[in-house]
Amino acid sequence: MIRPALLLALLTALPLSHAAPDLSTVSERSGFQTTGRYAEVEQLCAAFQKAYPKAVRCFRFGTTPEGRPMLALAVSRSGALTAKAAAQRKLPVLLVQGGIHAGEIDGKDAGFLALREALDGKAAPGALDKQVLLFVPVFNVDGHERFGKWNRPNQRGPEEMGWRVTAQNYNLNRDYVKADAPEMQAMLTLVNEWDPLAYVDLHVTDGAKFQPDVSIQVEPVHGGDAQLMQSGTVLRNSVMADLKAQGSDPKHYYISFHKTDEPQSGFVDSMSTPRFSTGYFPLRNRFAMLVETHSWKDYPARVRITRNTIASMLEQVARHGAEWQLQVQQADARAAAMAGSSFPLSYKTTDKTQMIEFAGYEYVRSQSDISGGPMTRYDESKPQMWTVPLRDEVVPDFQIQAPAGGYLVPAAYAAQVGAKLKQHGIGFKVLDKALDKAAVSTFRAEKTRFGAQSVEGHQMLAVEGAWQQEARALPAGSLFVPIAQPKARLVMTMLEPQGADSLLAWGWFNIAFERKEYMEEYVAEEVAREQLAADPALAAEYQAKLDSDPAFAKSQRARLDFFARRHASWDERYNLYPVYRSAAKY
């Protein structure tokens, strides 16, 4: 018998063996009934790096307004755990992002599960040898910590979850172009550094009660570079096939009724505008995938489906990554040669309709005694096939012609526009000499429509007008933004005044469309008489306007404004968009 003192001495002399860190999540240990707080992300990020020091690097890429670290994991069996190493080895980068809407938190728990299984060879075996996975568990970190039980009343699980928007009340999935939020600015820095081949945005959809459990939307499919559209379709269909083989019923369109709460209105597919991830990344000639699990499925099911989607993406990038990398390089070259080409600023869904079979439940539409309006009650115990319309033909709508040279931004606006261009990695030149009479095209708004209420902290602006040739002086310090660069589509999206997510549309130039100088009525009366006496042609034009336009004839303001606009004191910069097109290159 070994005495206790001797046993203790023997054990003390043996080298200590460290237990493997627990890489499971709070969610997994609860049977996917709960989800952990952000402290768990910090702990797991470090633990994965410790457990797999040659395959995982945990790093901070930003700080939230409330001071929390924004964390990412770079994962690869190749040893390339930095952006520089990935580029040197020509490895494709897959960026998987969870928690942009932090109440829709499936991506965080599914991502850690998929990551552990991929590192252990249980999911997408061998895939991490051929790529770098960038995993951002939670994009909207401050929103994640606004924790509560009823933050998503139309979602089944987890028991508590985060909030949709940031601490500053920004919806990050409306912020890709305008990039107001510090979180989005950090994400764009990450994207510029790593240049991911594909970007996966993990969500949970709102919506009615029906059986399909996930939608997979990929771009470029509806718009963007033509060759990438073909590969985007292959990517989407391949992931959907994998999910279908695993028991899911995936759809390629956003599963939201055309008319709210009316199942028989069916579904309408569309091309997202660039404020959304799937509208933004095609402008950079890269792939984007929007994953929307169905909110009425329980949390274990949603995490499983999201995990399956991530594993499928890893396999697709491992299989096709080298080929797709070559394609995006070719797309970059084609984009840099877009001068003079047609470019759609918007897309529309045609009226072409097909009737589809869609797995729903029996339902009753009745008048509500609460709201007084119609309401729908679903009976999930009675599955039912619906025959509903689907419109999914998406085509270019409003198109412009790319300038031959690029865009000129006057010095007065150079700082604010230049800062925004830098955030997106767009190239531009600061002119060191003034341009006396530069031959440019200018856009003057004939009609302006300011938004009646704030949108994401902005007063939106829509303009109607046309480009026309002018000679304009630009001081030193003005910017030249060439069209001959890989991000030409993004340049036009941001700087063309009639784009839905242009800087103008988001209110960046509202000040240029505000009238500042006026004449008092008694002065305008005198000026009008002087102009009529001095210019018979003007007098004839004025009379013709009176005779042909009753509204004009009845408006004192409009009649005096007729003369004010023709007076030397009129502000010729009023309604002039302070960004010009240029055929020349500087």
C-alpha positions, 0 to 999 in steps of 0.5 A: 500500500502506498502511503498518502504522503508518498502518493502526493510526492509521486503525483507532484513529480509527474508533468501536468497534462492540461485538459483540452479547453471546452470549445462548446457554446452555452447554447450547445450545452443547453440543447440550443435553448439559450445563447451566451453573452458576448463575454463568451465570444471573447472567451471562445475566441481566445480558447480556439486560438489556444487549442489550435495555435497553428490554425486559428488567430483571434484578433480585434478589428474594431471597437464599438461605441460602448467600448466593446471589442469587435472580434474575428477569427482567422482560420486555416490549416494552411498556416496563412492567418494574416491578410498578407499571408493569404494574399501571398499564397493566393488563398481564397478568403471566406468571410462569415458574419453573424449578428448584424441584427443581434436578435437574429443570433443563429450565426454566432452559435452555428458558426462556432459549432461549424468551426469546431467541427471543421477543425476536427474534420467532422464538417467540410473535411480538408476545406480549411487547407484550401482557404482562409475562413474569417469568422465574425461571431457578432457584428453588432456587439452593443446590440447583442448586449441589449439582452432580453426575452422579448426582443424578437416576439415573432421568433422561437428561441433562444430564450433571450437574445440581443437587439436589432440595431446598434447602441447608436440606433443604426441598422447595420444592414442599411449602412454598407454604402453610407457607412455611418456606424463605427462598426461598419467602418471597422468592417469595411477596413477588415474587408479592404484588408482581407478582400474576401472572395465571398461574404456570408451574412447570417440572418433570421427572417420575419414572416408568416407561418409556413414550412420552408426553413431557409432562403439562400440569396446570392449575388451576383445573380441578378446584376453585376459582372456577367461571368460572376452572375453565372458563378453566383447562380452555381454557388447558390444552387449548390448550397441549396442542393446541399441543404435539401439533401440534409432535409431543408426546404430552401428557397432562392427568394426572400420568403416574405409575402408580396402583400403583408399577411396575405399568403395568396399574394405570393412572392416577389424576388428583387435585387437589393440596393447597395445599402444591403450586403447582397447589393453592396458586394457585387459592386466590388465584384465579389460574391455575397450570400444572404442566409435567412432561416425562418423565425418560426422554426425553433432555435435548435433547427435554425442553428443546425440549418445555419451550421449546414450552410456554413459547412456547405460554403466551406466546401464550395470555396474549397472546390471552386475557390481558385477558379472563382478567384481568377474570375473576380480578377477578370471582373476587376479588369472588366470593371476598370474598362467600363468607361463609356459603358452602360451601368444600371443604377437600379433593377426592377422585377418584371410582371412575368409570373409563374405559379408555384407549390409552396408548403404552408399551413391551413389558415383563416382570414378574418376581421380582428376585434382588436385592431379592426383590420384583417388578420390571419390565423395559421393552424400548424397541425394542418400542413397545406400546399398553397398554389401562389404566384412567384415573380422572380425575373429581375432586369436592369431598370434606370441605366446611365453611361459611365463617364469616359474619365471619371468624376471631379469633386470641388475642393469645398467637398473634397474632405467629406467625399474623400473620407468616404471614398477611403472607407471603401478602398476607392482610389482618387487623386487630389489635384495639386493645381487649379483647373481654370475652365475644365470641360465637364458635365454638370447635373442641375436638379430641375425637381428636388424631393426631400424626405418627410422624415428621417431615415437612419439619421438622414433626410433623404433626397431624390432629384430629377434633372439632366447632365449638360456640358459646361466649363467650370473652374476647380481650385487646387485640392479638388478630387479626381475619381477615375472610373478606370479602377476595379471598384468602378461600379461602386464609384458610380453607385456612390457618385451618380446623383440618381442612385438609390444609395448614392451619397446625394440620396443619403443627404450628403449634399442637401445644402447644395439644394437649399436656396440662400439668396432672395429679393424682397418683393418690392426690389423684385418688382423694380428688377422685373420692370427693368428687365422687361423694358431692356429685353423684348425677347424676355418680355415675349417669353414672360407673356407666353408663360402667362398665357399658357400656364394658369398656375404661374399666372396666379402665383405672385411668387412664381412670377417674380421668381421668373425674373429673379432667375434671369438676374445677375444676382441669381445663385448659379450654384443653386441646385447644382450637384457639386460632383462633375463628370469628366471625359478627361483623366487627371 
